[in-house]
Amino acid sequence: MIHSFLDSQRSQGFSYPEVGASRNTSPAGYTVDHHRVQLGRGAGDFARAAESLRRWRMFELGWLQLFWPDTPIRAGSTVAVLARTFGLWSLNACRIVYVLEEDAPIRRYGFGYGTLAEHAEQGEERFSVEWHSGDDSVWYDILAFSRPNQWLVRAGYPLTRRLQRRFARDSMGAMAAAVGRSGA
């Protein structure tokens, strides 16, 4: 079933016109979420954090499952996210829009992915890790802009927002654990 779903989504277009906007900012008309957590310090923590992104560790949450976690981080790759909450499940697909690999002024690795036409939401999410040379700190950063794409999501928007906050919190915890820190 998941293979068929992903195959059908690979030819779908994005569900929003501002493709790539999460690289720098968020467009008007969306709910914006921005979360950061310090993961550690120095080259070793940055290398572990970047490798954790490459392995999709930020999705190892128990109530979410990524299909497939061996999908390479490159523009055009399509993944599906299965969420199980309150006895229900939803399956949504996203495509990687861009990959970040920057060295200055802050060393940064990450990517942004966007929702496809049949996704419950419209929007984009950027996952990145940063190494700040000034204080040697390493950070995990999530920036997302979204709005409902289906009537059921609009009707249950307070629940949707709660799940989005839960994802951010749990994702930061998963990255902290992956880098070797306890708690986030």
C-alpha positions as CSV (number, residue, x, y, z in Angstrom):
1,M,0.0,0.0,0.0
2,I,2.7,2.5,0.9
3,H,4.8,1.7,-2.2
4,S,1.7,2.3,-4.4
5,F,0.9,5.5,-2.5
6,L,4.4,6.9,-3.0
7,D,4.5,5.9,-6.6
8,S,1.3,7.8,-7.2
9,Q,2.6,10.9,-5.4
10,R,5.9,11.1,-7.3
11,S,4.1,12.7,-10.3
12,Q,2.0,15.1,-8.1
13,G,2.7,18.8,-8.0
14,F,3.2,20.8,-4.9
15,S,0.1,22.0,-3.1
16,Y,1.2,25.6,-2.6
17,P,2.8,28.2,-5.0
18,E,5.7,29.5,-2.7
19,V,8.0,26.5,-3.4
20,G,11.4,27.1,-1.8
21,A,10.3,30.0,0.5
22,S,11.3,28.3,3.7
23,R,15.0,28.7,2.7
24,N,14.9,32.2,4.0
25,T,11.5,33.3,5.2
26,S,7.8,32.4,5.4
27,P,5.2,33.8,3.0
28,A,2.0,35.7,4.2
29,G,-1.2,33.7,4.6
30,Y,0.3,30.8,6.5
31,T,0.7,29.8,10.1
32,V,4.5,29.9,10.9
33,D,6.2,27.7,13.4
34,H,9.9,28.2,14.2
35,H,11.6,26.0,16.8
36,R,15.3,25.7,17.9
37,V,17.2,23.6,20.4
38,Q,20.9,23.6,21.2
39,L,22.3,20.1,20.5
40,G,25.8,20.6,21.7
41,R,29.2,22.2,20.8
42,G,31.9,21.8,18.3
43,A,32.7,19.8,15.1
44,G,31.8,16.4,16.6
45,D,28.3,17.4,17.6
46,F,27.7,19.2,14.3
47,A,28.9,16.1,12.3
48,R,26.5,13.8,14.4
49,A,23.7,16.3,13.9
50,A,24.2,16.5,10.2
51,E,24.4,12.7,9.9
52,S,21.2,12.4,12.0
53,L,19.4,14.6,9.5
54,R,20.7,12.5,6.6
55,R,19.2,9.5,8.3
56,W,15.9,11.2,9.0
57,R,16.4,10.7,12.8
58,M,14.1,13.7,13.6
59,F,11.2,11.4,12.6
60,E,12.0,8.6,15.0
61,L,9.1,9.5,17.3
62,G,7.1,6.4,17.9
63,W,3.8,7.9,16.7
64,L,5.3,8.8,13.3
65,Q,6.9,6.6,10.7
66,L,8.8,7.8,7.6
67,F,8.7,5.9,4.4
68,W,11.5,5.3,3.6
69,P,14.2,6.3,6.0
70,D,16.9,5.4,3.5
71,T,15.6,8.0,1.1
72,P,18.5,10.2,0.1
73,I,18.5,13.8,1.1
74,R,18.4,15.4,-2.4
75,A,16.1,17.7,-4.3
76,G,13.3,15.7,-5.8
77,S,13.2,12.8,-3.4
78,T,9.7,12.0,-2.2
79,V,8.8,10.5,1.2
80,A,5.6,9.6,3.0
81,V,4.9,10.2,6.7
82,L,2.5,8.0,8.5
83,A,1.1,9.5,11.7
84,R,-0.9,7.5,14.2
85,T,-2.8,9.6,16.7
86,F,-6.0,9.0,18.8
87,G,-6.6,5.7,17.1
88,L,-6.5,7.2,13.6
89,W,-3.8,7.3,11.1
90,S,-3.0,9.6,8.2
91,L,-0.5,9.2,5.3
92,N,0.9,12.3,3.6
93,A,3.6,12.8,1.0
94,C,6.3,15.5,0.7
95,R,9.1,16.2,-1.7
96,I,12.5,17.7,-1.0
97,V,12.7,21.1,-2.6
98,Y,16.3,22.1,-1.8
99,V,19.3,21.0,0.2
100,L,21.4,23.5,2.3
101,E,25.1,23.1,2.6
102,E,26.6,26.4,3.7
103,D,30.0,27.2,5.4
104,A,29.8,30.9,6.1
105,P,29.0,32.9,8.1
106,I,27.4,29.9,9.9
107,R,28.0,26.3,8.9
108,R,24.7,24.8,8.1
109,Y,23.3,21.6,6.7
110,G,19.7,20.8,6.0
111,F,16.8,20.6,3.6
112,G,13.3,21.9,3.0
113,Y,10.5,19.7,1.9
114,G,7.0,20.7,0.6
115,T,3.6,19.2,0.7
116,L,2.2,17.5,-2.4
117,A,-1.3,17.9,-3.8
118,E,-3.1,15.3,-1.7
119,H,-1.4,16.3,1.6
120,A,-3.7,17.3,4.4
121,E,-1.7,20.6,4.7
122,Q,-0.2,23.1,2.3
123,G,3.2,24.4,3.0
124,E,6.9,23.7,3.6
125,E,9.2,22.7,6.4
126,R,12.9,23.3,6.7
127,F,15.1,21.0,8.9
128,S,18.6,22.3,9.5
129,V,21.5,22.0,11.9
130,E,23.9,24.9,12.4
131,W,27.4,25.3,13.9
132,H,28.1,28.9,15.1
133,S,31.8,29.6,15.1
134,G,31.5,32.5,17.5
135,D,30.5,30.4,20.5
136,D,31.0,26.9,19.0
137,S,27.3,26.1,19.6
138,V,25.4,23.5,17.5
139,W,21.6,24.0,16.9
140,Y,18.7,22.1,15.4
141,D,16.3,24.4,13.7
142,I,12.8,23.7,12.3
143,L,11.0,26.4,10.3
144,A,7.5,25.6,8.8
145,F,4.7,27.4,7.2
146,S,1.4,25.7,6.7
147,R,-2.3,26.0,6.3
148,P,-5.1,23.4,5.9
149,N,-5.5,21.7,2.5
150,Q,-8.5,19.5,3.3
151,W,-11.8,20.3,4.9
152,L,-11.3,17.8,7.7
153,V,-8.1,19.6,8.7
154,R,-9.9,22.9,8.7
155,A,-12.6,21.5,10.9
156,G,-10.1,20.1,13.3
157,Y,-7.6,22.9,13.1
158,P,-7.0,23.1,16.9
159,L,-6.1,19.4,17.0
160,T,-3.8,19.9,13.9
161,R,-2.0,22.7,15.7
162,R,-1.5,20.6,18.8
163,L,0.0,17.8,16.6
164,Q,2.3,20.3,14.9
165,R,3.6,21.5,18.3
166,R,4.0,17.9,19.4
167,F,6.0,17.0,16.3
168,A,8.3,20.0,16.9
169,R,8.8,19.1,20.5
170,D,9.4,15.4,19.8
171,S,11.6,16.0,16.8
172,M,13.8,18.3,18.9
173,G,14.0,15.5,21.5
174,A,14.9,12.9,18.9
175,M,17.7,15.0,17.5
176,A,19.1,15.8,20.9
177,A,19.1,12.0,21.7
178,A,20.7,11.3,18.3
179,V,23.5,13.7,19.0
180,G,24.0,12.2,22.4
181,R,22.3,14.7,24.7
182,S,19.5,13.8,27.1
183,G,16.3,15.9,26.8
184,A,15.6,18.9,24.8
